[in-house]
């Protein structure tokens, strides 16, 4: 997700002929959502207020429509080996029902996209890509896996994605009628037990009202929660069931609150902290690249060589007051006329949870030490900001709560 170019009010009809709409579009309009164009999709940016939706996720639960994301399936007897070559991580090491955060690298070491990969069968993987990169990810996977006994299918149009995130997410999901766990019995009691036992970055094949749904304990908010992959024609029934069960504890949330939530959790966003010019190590994602795996993979030689000397690195920033740094603002090592420009803000906001500005920025290595005072040019005024360590050196592998600093190791 990139900065929203603008919003449209409910019922707006002056949309481009090429725009795409979520299978939940009518639900969002009935809920009073404002919309934004994102990667050719009309998606809800907010329903009530960004602040209320952000707090709902931190305190209870928020419901997100992520149906614009891309889902590309890689299947075949050599699918594990093919993905080990195509992606930065060691996907052959994850077991069926497990997910892994990974990167699609260019040969020069830059990041084409960041992905979540689910192993949904012995020889079957589902690769979830950012909406804006869906086509390039599918094309790259087809090209890179061509020498292997695999097939690649873009199933994005056949899958809707609903996420419920927040401290109450598990309880609401367990109490929602209509779910069963795939297999013998297929009853609600089995489902309740199965989702309770589901670890972070794990997924289970389930059913909702008799149709398949993949229930994944994943998300991008820094909170516990689940992402539910379901057929588009069942997305409305699923959304409404979760809303009815959760009542006032479950609030529909737009892309704006999702952005501040992931920023508070220190999670990088493609197009801001990640891109073609960025090496993973610069963004604190060096651990995501499995240099220990056998054989070659696309981008390996460049990664082993590393970024140029003096390349900027990603840091967190905190500031006092209410003037929040925004993407593109310049960062200096002082507030005087002779101050050196040392970097640029990639994401920033007034943190709803903390009550003060937070940001991420790429800065020169000699300005990246935690505790260093830098100055952000906020519309002509140099605002002091302190460098702080991001919540994790691999934000996508954090446990799903901004309240803990523990980590769960993934292969």
Protein Blocks (a to p, Z undefined) as FASTA:
>chain_A
ZZdfbdcdehiakbcfkbccdfklmmmmmnopacddeehiacdfbfkbmklmmmmmmmmc
ccddfklpccdddedjklmmmmmmmpmbdfklpcehiacddddddfkopafbdcddddfb
fkbccddddfklmmmmmmmmmmmmmmpccddddfklmpccdddedjklmmmmmmpghiac
edehjaaklmmmmmmmpcghiacdddeehiacddddddjeopacddddddfklmmmmmmm
mmmmnmmmlccddfklmmmmmmmnopacehilgcfklcfklnopmmmpcfkbgcjdehkl
mmmnopaehiacddddddehjbdcdehiacdfbfbfkbccfbdcfbdcddfknopacddd
dddfklmgghiacdddeehiacdddddddfbfblklpccbfkbcbdcddZZ
